[in-house]
Amino acid sequence: MVIERRRKPPSALSFLIEVLWRCFTISKKEMPINEEIREKEIRVIGPDGAALGIMSSKEALQIAQRENLDLVNISPKAVPPVCKIMNYGKYRFEQAKREKEAKKKQKTVEIKEIRLSLKIDTHDFDTKVNQAKKFLEHGDRVKVAIGREMAHPELGNATIKRFADACADVGVIDKLPKMEGRSLIMFISAKPASKTTAKPAAPKAAEAQPAESQPAKQE
């Protein structure tokens, strides 16, 4: 005997999730193309950028199909909507490429920490200064900290100020030294590139003019 299992109706929660998912998908959808364009009248731009005038979406789609291209609604809120005949696949590829290149150019600023001590010797101090300069030249932000040995805060302030002065050629203090817990903290950011005024080009040396022949003296 075969027992048929009836499918349970979807719960209210699953129904709500499905509705929200569909709404999200629609909101993320790209510009309407081809048969999705159902306006009675649209303003059409040809693949070469020339205006083809106002016509029905059906007529515009036929023109696009004859050219083996797509009809894309590039301005749906205009009256009438503006549609362009183009290679939509190529357009999306180039747009994705531009977005990828833009992300590559975006610089993420990282915070690099340098820890000092009141008893730091000259060699270690210079090593940490050089390390901080490399971070700043790379565009990162440097967090300088002196902790634990802060029984004499005046010595800590002197050490951290000396460190800031040593980095002054590539960095500027963007957060003054301040006690946070038992540590003295200071932040240094990369120095903004100064706009160098272009020096006027040195005038070219005047070409030597041939000396005018002087009339011979008559004896």
Buried (B, 14 or more C-beta within 10 A) or exposed (E): EEEEEEEEEEEEEEEEEEEEEEEEEEEEEEBBBBEEBEBEBBBBBBBEEEEBEEBEBEEBBEBBEEEEBBBBBBBEEEEBBBBBBBBBEEBEEEEEEEEEEEEEEEEEEEEBEBEBBBEBEEEEBEEBBEEBBEBBEEEBBBBBBBBEEBEEEEBBBEBBBEBBEBBEEBBBBEEEBEEEEEBBBBBBBBBEEEEEEEEEEEEEEEEEEEEEEEEEEEE
